[in-house]
Amino acid sequence: MTVSDNLRVRSEPRVADDSIKYEPLLPLGTELTVLDGPVKGSGYVWYKVEPVSFTGLEGPGQGWVAMAG
């Protein structure tokens, strides 16, 4: 579950030009299914997730999010 509002989902587990930023941002409390991870990249720990009940995410409907600190 997201613990912050406006969580960015990316196509790759890193902050880089080749990691597409998907829209829209996930709101606080979005339930997620973890598909892969943890993976370290760009100073963060990433998990590949798919929102359970949230719809409208660009791309494949899943992607990488950075773990909260």
DAWOJO-V121572 format. One record per residue. N is the residue number from 1. RES is the residue in three letters. SS is DSSP state (hx for helix, st for strand, lp for the rest). OMEGA is omega as a letter, one per 20 degrees, with the letter a starting at -180 (999 if undefined). Layout:
n;res;ss;omega
N;RES;SS;OMEGA
N;RES;SS;OMEGA
This chain:
n;res;ss;omega
1;MET;lp;r
2;THR;lp;a
3;VAL;lp;r
4;SER;lp;a
5;ASP;lp;r
6;ASN;lp;r
7;LEU;st;a
8;ARG;st;r
9;VAL;st;a
10;ARG;st;a
11;SER;lp;a
12;GLU;lp;a
13;PRO;lp;r
14;ARG;lp;r
15;VAL;lp;a
16;ALA;lp;a
17;ASP;lp;a
18;ASP;lp;r
19;SER;lp;a
20;ILE;lp;r
21;LYS;st;r
22;TYR;st;r
23;GLU;st;i
24;PRO;st;r
25;LEU;st;a
26;LEU;st;r
27;PRO;lp;r
28;LEU;lp;r
29;GLY;lp;r
30;THR;lp;r
31;GLU;lp;a
32;LEU;st;r
33;THR;st;r
34;VAL;st;a
35;LEU;st;a
36;ASP;st;r
37;GLY;st;j
38;PRO;st;r
39;VAL;st;r
40;LYS;st;r
41;GLY;st;r
42;SER;lp;r
43;GLY;lp;a
44;TYR;st;r
45;VAL;st;a
46;TRP;st;r
47;TYR;st;r
48;LYS;st;a
49;VAL;st;r
50;GLU;st;r
51;PRO;st;a
52;VAL;lp;a
53;SER;lp;r
54;PHE;lp;r
55;THR;lp;r
56;GLY;lp;r
57;LEU;lp;r
58;GLU;lp;r
59;GLY;lp;a
60;PRO;lp;a
61;GLY;lp;r
62;GLN;st;r
63;GLY;st;a
64;TRP;st;r
65;VAL;st;r
66;ALA;st;r
67;MET;lp;r
68;ALA;lp;r
69;GLY;lp;999
